Amino acid sequence: MDKQILVFGGTSEGRQLAEIYIQNHIYCTICVATEYGGQMLPESEYLNIICSRLDFDEICHLLSDNLYSYVIDATHPYAAIISENARSACIKTSTPYFRLLRKTTDNIPDSGNIITFPDATQAAKYLDKTTGRILLTTGSKDLHIFCNGIKDIKRITARVLPSVQAIETCTNAGLEGKQVIAMHGPFSKELNTAIIKQTGASFIVTKDSGNAGGFPEKISAAIETGITVILITRPLDEEGYTLNEILEITGTGNIDMPRQISLVGMGMGTPGTLTADGKEAIETAELIIGSGRLLDSINTTGKATFNAYDADIIYNYIKEHPQYTHIAIILSGDTGFYSGADRLYSKLSGYNINIIPGISSVSYFAARLKTSWQDTRLISLHGRTQNIIEAIKNNYRTFALLGTKDSVSGLAKTCLDYGMDSLVFYVGCNFGYNNEKIIKGNPSHFTKYINEGFLYCIIIENPDADQNIITHGIPDSQFIRGNVPMTKEEIREISISKLHLKKDSIVYDIGAGTGSVSIECARMAYNGKVYSIEKKEEAIKLIEQNKILHKTSNIEIINGTAPGILEKLEPPDHVFIGGTSGMLRPVIDSVLSKNRHARIVINAITLETIAETERIIKETSPQETDITYVSISKSKTLAGYNMMAGLNPVWIITLSY
């Protein structure tokens, strides 16, 4: 058998080294101080475990058989004696020695309540002169120093590993059972906070064990609870290598060993709506990440947790905690339905990702209403903007995810603004919990509704949805006109067809008049936006009335004169120009400065406009030019006869850049 690697471990880094060597089929012996430390290591034919506190002579004897190519010291940063013995034994036996450094914590928050001491003795001497309960999180090794140095040991609660040896040490030091918390870490900020509150601690004693040892989580919990941190600094300024560097120097493995990350859809966030696959992923995970509400809903005993939902924060935490190889990230609802899973999957693309879907809120909601949802339009207004009025108008049933605060009442008022009080609202919240609520009513019933906190869902039924015409071509008679000129129906339809709109287009309607072109464009570009630009006050009022009449909420009315008013608007994809008051060239220049590839359709009825357009075509060189001359006659009843009356001829000019 080839020479082995000898590792002095007992830390998360030691366990990670063991897993890397097993993964790479490299024989390794790992030394840990206690049997409990050995139990934390994986079983493998490639791994030999020694459970004992070896002194200098014993280490020399172990190395004397020349079985080991390298010695890697992955002991705790505060285990100065074993590190010195291992280093000295390697010098004596001419065995290559590498110290694996655990990085100190960067940017420790300056809370004003952190007091540092060089060792446990000095810390105990200080604490003996204070009052208030003390939470020791430095393990059982130095426990006797604190119990001997603090006269009133009833003030002490010790958090130690759940091993027989550690508990016996606590008992021998004079601590009673209620003063001992036996748990395996690292611990989340939330769990640290809970323990601090439960014990009533005024002080927390810790060492800078780095990110891998959960030190930042202790500091954060201390800051949140306002208690004092007694920090024992590292005993010496060590030199050594990172895990990456050691593996590269020794050529003994690849740190990029598989890390299994499961994105788990939690359904409604309760155990009852969690799938069997999701439950298994959570049970086998070493680390569970999710929002506080979701973490509170599952059993995380014996597991590390991290309260987060932002993809960047989660990515950085996983990267900084390489000791976790099986991770579950829990997400509400279904991973494929308006979930954070998309961004997480992209952010964590370098890892082995398993996506486990959950029960979506729309599926659960429909089941509670005893109906189907295959014919339902799905919308999310939670952290995003979508055209909910268009969806309601054109679909018998619409489902929407809503945010908190006034989302229900706000939607109800918007529907009433568009004259849609015949709708039926089913408003649901707290799905899967004891306080689950589903309320039915018309929009007018919800105008003063106050959300109670959790994410809200709504199913809206529109009995008039099937009556909507789905093509463009609204008759002129269906617009409120007043005394403002309007692009006639036939000209309007040819012009709109020339625009080549898409469902998410950004459109300018310049010289909008009554807003007839804006209305038709908004119906077609229902996921986009139409800026209806008009300078006349009377016309502005008509556009607003027609917008409400035709329920086109994705129109934004802009009162002003182009091109100046265009400066503050987002770049357009398509532009219709019905009138510019002699400013055609400056308007074209402004549009092209915002989007060089915009498609522009111009209606012209005067020879002067035609001449100006011809100059623009020569000077701006569009990739495509189309000029259509349209002369239309419409029937008119006169003395019982149908006479054809001609409309003003119009040039429809299309410029595509």
N, C-alpha and C positions, 0 to 999 in steps of 0.2 A: 504494500500500500504506500502511496506517495506520502510525503511529509504533510503534517496537519498544520492548522492554524490554532494557536492558543489565544483565547480571548478571556480577559477578566471583565465580567459583565455585572449583572444585577441591575441594569438600567434599560430604558427603552431602546437606546442605541445598541446595547449588547444584544437584545432580542432581535433588532433589525439586522444586525450582522449575521446572527445565526440563521435567519430566514433567507438572507442573500446567499450564504454559503450552501444552504440546503438546495436552493433554487438552482445554483450553479454546480451542484454535485461535487462540492469541495468538503473534505473531512475537516471537522472542527471540534476542538474541546473548549468548553466554556466553563469558567469557574465563577460560582456565585456563593455568597456568604451563607445563605439559608436554604432550607428545603423549599420554602415558599417561592423563592426566586427561581428554583429549578422547575417548579410546577408551572411557571409562567412561560416556559420555553416550549417550542414545538417538539414533537417526537419525530425522530428520523434516524435512519441508519447512518446518516452522515454526521450526526451530532452526538458527542459524548459530554455528559454533564457531571461536574464535580461540585458537590454542595458542602463547602467548608471554608472557614476563614484561614487561608494559608499564610504562614509567616515566611520570613526570608529564606530560612533553611529548607522549608518544604517546597517553595517555589524553585530553589536551586536544584533540589532532588528531582522535581518534575521535569526540569529542563535538561538534566544530565544525560538522559537517554537519547538526546539528539533527535527527538521525534518531530520537532516543530520548526517550520521554516520562519515563522514570524510570531511575535507576541504583540497583541493589540490590547492596549489598556483602555477599556471603555467603562471604567468605574465612574462612580458619582464624582462630580467636581470637588466635593468636600471629603472624599475618602483619601486623604493625603498619605496615610500610613501604608495602605496596600499599594498605592501608586509608587511610593518610594521603594518599597520592597521589590516590586516587580521590575522597576527600572534597574535597581542595583543587581538583582539576580540575573538579568539579561546581560549586564556588563560583565559579570563574573563568568557566565557561560558562553559569551560571544554570540548571543542570540539577538537578531534584529528586533528592536523595540519601537513601537509607534504609539504615541499617546493620542487618543481620539478626544478632541476638544468639544465640549458642549458650549455652544455660543451663549454668552451672557445676554441678558435681556436688553434690547435697544430701547431707548426713549422711555425709561420708567417715568410714569406720570409724577409730576411734582405736586403731591397732595398737601405737603406741609406736615404730614403725619407719619413720615418714615424716619425712623431712628436706626442708625447702623452701629454694629458692634463687631469686633474682630473675631469673637468666639462666643460659645454658649455660656461660659463662666461669667464674662462681662455682662452679657444680656440678662442672666439670672440675677446678678447683683443689682442691676438697675430695676428690674421688675419687682424685686423684694421690697423696694422703697415706694412702690406705687400701690394703688387700690384698684379693684375691678377684676373681672374674670379674664383668664388668659387662655387662648386657644393655641396649643402647640402643634405645628404642622411639620416639624423637623424630623419625625420618625422616632424610633425607640432607642437608637444608639446613644443619643445625648440626653435621654430622659432623666437619668439619675442626676445629671448636673443641675437641671432645673428643680427637681424635687428636693435635692439637698440644699440648693441655694435660695429657695423661696420658702420662708417659714410656714406660711399658710398654704399648704398644697391643695386645700379644698378649692382654691381659686383656679386650679389648673384643669383643663380638659385636653386630653392628648388624642390626636388623630394619627393612628398607626396602621400598618398593613394588617390584614385579617389572618395573621399566622399565629400558631400556638406560642411560638417563641416571643413574638412581640407582645402578646397579651400577658404572658408570664412576666415579662420585663416590667410592664405597667403595674401588675399586682405586687411584684417585689419592691417597686419604688414607692408603694403606699397608696396608689390610686384605687378608688373604688370602681365598680363596674359602670356606674352612671357617669364616671369621668373619662371613659374610654370610648372612642369612636373607631371601630375597626373596619376600614374600607380600602378598596384598591382604587388608585387614581390613574391618570390625572383627573381633576375635577373642573367642572364648568364654573363660570362666574356665578351662575344662578344657584348651583349647589353650595358653593362656598358661602354665598350670601345667606342661604337658608340655615346653614350650620352656625354661622356667626350669630344670627338672630335667635336660633334655638338655644344656644349655649349662653347667650347674653354677654358675649365676650367684649371687652374693652380693648384688648390687645390681641394681635395675631402674630405669632413668631414663625418666621420662615427663613429659608435660604434662597439665594438667587439660583434656582435650579433651571433657569432658562425656559424657553417656550416649550421644550419637550417635557419639562417637569411641571408644567401648569403654573409657573410663577406669575405671568401676567394676569391670569384669572384670579389669583389671590389678591393681587394689588387692586384690581378693578372692584372686587367685592368689598375690600376694606374701604376704598374711596366711597362707594355707594352707601355703606353703613356708617361711615364717619369714625371708624375705630383707628387706633394707632398700629402701624406696622413696625415690628421689631425685626430688623433685617440683619442676619449674620452674613458678613461678607465672605467671599471665597478666600481660602487660607493662603493661596499663593498665586502669583501671576504666571500661569503655565505657558509652556510652548508645546505645540503639537500640530495636528492636522485635522482637517474636516473629514467626514466619512467619504466623500468623493475622492479626496486626495489620497487617503489610505488605500482605497480600492484600486486607484490608478497606479500608485507607486508599487503596490505588491502584486498587481495583476490578478487579484483574487476574486473577481466578481463584478457584477454590473448593478449599480444602485438603482437603475431603472427597472427593478423587478415589478411584476404585475401588481397593481393596486386596484382592487375591485371596488368601484363606486356605483352604488345603486341609487337612481333617482326614483323615489317611491311616491306614487300618488296615494294620498291618505283618504281619498273620498271626502266625506264631510268632516273629517278630522276626528272621528271617533273610532274606537276599535271595531264597532259593528259594521262600518263601511270600508274597512281595510281588507284587501284581498288576501288569500292564503299566501301567495307569492310575496306580497308586500310584508306580511307578518314575518315570514321566514327571513327576508333580507334584513329586517330590523333586529331580529333575535340573534343573527349571526354577526352583526356589525360590532366593531370595537368602538366606533365613534358615530354618533347620531347628530346630524345638523338639521336645524329647522327653526321656525319661529317659536316664540315662547308658548303660544297657545297650543301648537301641535305637540311640542315636547311634553307639555303638561298632560296631554291626553294618552300617553303611552307609558309603559313601564321601562324606565331607563336605569334601573338598579344595576350597579356594577359596570356601567358603561360611561365613557366620556361623552359629554354633550357640548354643543356650541350653539348658542342662540343667534341665528343670522338668517337672512333671506336674500341679501344682495349678492349677486354672482361674483363680483370682484372680491368682496370680503371673504366669501366662502373659498374661492380659489386660493387666496393668499394664506388662509388658515390651513388648508390641506397641504399646501406647499411647505409651510413652516412646521408641520407636524408629521414628518415622514414615518413616525413609529406606527401610524395607523394604516393597515393594509386593507381592511374591510370597513367601508364607510357607507352609511345610508344617509342620503339627503331627503328629508321628507317634505312633501309639497301638498298643499290642499287641493282637493278635487282630482281631476284627471290630468296626467302629464301632457296630454295632447290637446287640451282645451283651455286656451288662454292661460297657460301655465308658465312659470319661470323656468321650466325644464329646457326650453329651447335655448335660452341664453346660457344656462349652465352647461348644456351639452357642448355648445360651441366653445365655451371658456375652458372646459375640462377635456378637450379633444385628445390630449396626450395620454389620458388614462383609459383603462378598460371600463367602459360605461355600460351599465345595464339599466334599461328603462322599464319600470313596472307601472302600468297604467292603473288608475284608480277609478272610482265611480264619479262621473262628472255631475256637477250641480244640475245641469239641464235634465240628465237622465233621472236623477233622484227626484227632482221637482215634478216631472211628468208622472212618475210613478205615484207620488203622493196625491196628485190630482186625478189619478186613475185614467190617464190619457196617454196617447203616443206623442212623439216629438219628431218623427221623420219628415213632417211637412213644415217644420218651424224654422224661421230665419233666426240665426244666431248672431248676437251682437255683444260687444263688451264696451261699457263706458267706464270701466274701472281702470283709471290711469291712462286712458286713451280717448280719442275723439272719433266717433263714427256717426253716420247720418241715421239716427234712430227714427226720425220722422218719415224718411223715405221708406225704411224697412216696415214700419207700422202701416203706412199707407198702401203698400203693395203686397202685403202678406196677411193672410188670415190670422196666423199666430206668429208672434215674435218673442224670443227669449233674450233677456239682457242681463248681464252682470252689472251691478251698480256699485258705486263706492259707498262711503259712509256719509255722515253729516246730513245734508238736505237733498240727497240724490233722488229719493222717492217723490218728495213734494216738488222738487224742481222739475222732474219729468212730467208730473201731473199738470203743473202750470203751463209748461210748454205745449202739451197736447191740447189744453184748453185754448191757448193762444191761436192754435191752428184749427179751432172749431171741431175738435175730435172728442167730445164728451160721450159719444155712444160707445167708446171703447170699453172693454172689460179688463181690469187690472187684477192679476193674482200676485200679491206681494209676499215674498217669503224670506225668512232669515233664521239664523241659528240652526240650520239643518243638522239633524242627527243628535241634537242636544235636548235636554229636558225642557228647555224653554223655546223649543222650535215653534215658529209662528207662521201661519199662512192666512192672509186676509184678502177678501174679494171685494171689489167695488169699482165704480166708475172713476175717472180722473178727478172729478169734483170732490170725491170723498177723501182724497189724499193730499189736497193742497196745503194742509197744515200738519201733515204727518211728520213726526220727529223720529229719525233713525235712532236705534238704540246701541249701535256700536259695531257689530259684526258686519261682514260683507252681505249685501242684500242682493236678491235675485228677483226678477219680475217676468211673468209671462203675460203678454198683452194679446187679446183677441180683438180683431177688427172685422165686424160683420159686413162692412162695405168694401172689403179689399178686392173682391172679384169683379167689381164694377169699374176698375181703373183701366183705361186704355194704355197699352204698353208701347205703342209706337209714337214717334213725334208727329206733330200735325194737329195742334190744338186749334179749333176754329176761332176766328177773330172775335166772334160773338161771346166767347167764354173769357175774354179779358175785360177788365175795367179800363175804359179808355179816356174819358174826360176830353180835354181839348188838346191833348199831346199827340204828335204824330206817332204812328206805329208802323213797323215793318209788316207789310201784308203777309197773309198766311202762305201763299204760294212762293213768294220771294223768300220768306223766312225758312221754309222747308228746304229749298234748293241751297240757300246759304249755309244752313246748319249741316246739310249733307256734305258740303265742301270742306267743312272744318275737320272732318275725320276724328270725331271725339272718341275718347276712351272713358271707361267708368271712373277712372281716378284723375281725369284731366283737370288742370288749373286753367280757367277761362277768364279772359277780360271781355266784357261787353261794353264798348266805348260809345257813348251817346245812346244810352239804353232806352230812352223814351219811356214807354209804358212798362218796359221790362219783359216784353213777349219773347225776345230771343234769349234773354237770361233764364226765363222760366223753362223753356224747352231744353236749353243746354244743361240746366241743373237737374232735370229729370233724367237725362242720359248719363251725365257725369255724376252719378249719385254718390260715389265715394270720393269725389273731388270737391272743387269749390269754384263758384262763379262770382267774380267781382263785377257788380252792376254799377257802371260809372256814369253819372249824370250830374249836370250842373244846375238844372232848373228845379226849383222847390216843388212846383206842382207835379212834375214828373216823379220826383223822389217819393212823394206821397202815394202816387199811383203804383209805383214799383212795390212799395211796402204792402199795399192792399192786395196786389196780384200775387205776391210771395205768399201771403197768408192764405189766399183763396186756393192756390194750387199746391199748398203744403210743401214748398221747396225751401227747407230750412238751411240748405247749403249755399244760399245766396247771401253775400255780404254787400250791402248797398253803400256806395262811396259817393258822397256829395262833393263834387269839385270838378275842376277843368283839367283835362289831359293836355300836355304830358306831365305837368307839374305834380298832379295828384298821384301819378303812377309810382313815384319814387319810393314810397313807403310800402308798396305791395310786394308780395312774393313773386318770383318770376313766373310768367305764364307759359303754358304749352300751346294754347290756341287763343287767337284774338279775333273778335268780330268788331268791325268798325262801321257804325251806322252814321256817324257824324263827328266832325272834329272842329267845326267852326274855323276852317281855313288853316288848321295846324296839322295837316296830315303827315308831312315829312317829319316834323319834330316828334310826333307820336310814334311813327315807324322807327325812328332812331332810338327812342326811349325803350321801345319793346325789344329791339334787337340788342341793345346794351344789357338787358336783363337776361335774354335767352336768344342766342344767335340762331338757334334752330327752331324758333317758334313758327307756327303755321298761322297765316293771317288771311282773313276773308274781308274784303271791302265791298260795300254797296255804294255805287256812285250813280247819280242821276243828272249831274251837270257836266258839260264839256270841259269846264275848268278842272274838275276833279279827275276826269279821265286823263287830261294832259299832265297833271301833277303826278298821277300814278305811273304814267309812261316814263317820266323822268326818274322816278324812284326805282323802277324796274331796271333801267339802264345803269343807274349808279350803285345799286345795292346787290345786283347779280343774284337773284334767288335761284335755287336749284331747279325749282319747278314753277311755272307760271301758267295760269289758266284764266282765260277771260270769256265769260258767257254773257251774251246780250239776251235779256228776257223781256218779251212784250206779251202781256197777258190781258185778256178781255174776260169780263164776267157778266153773266146775264143780269138784266134789270127789267122788272116788270113795268110796262108803260101802257096804259089804256087796254089792259087785258092781254097784251103781247109781251113776249120775252125778247128784249133787245140786248145786244152785246155792247157793253161799254168798256172802252179801253182804259187800263191803268197806266200810270206813268212808266215808260220803259226804264229798265234798270240794268246797269252793268254789274255783274258779280265777278269780282277779280280775286283770284286766289294766289297767294305768294307763299311758297314753302321754301324755307332756308335750311 
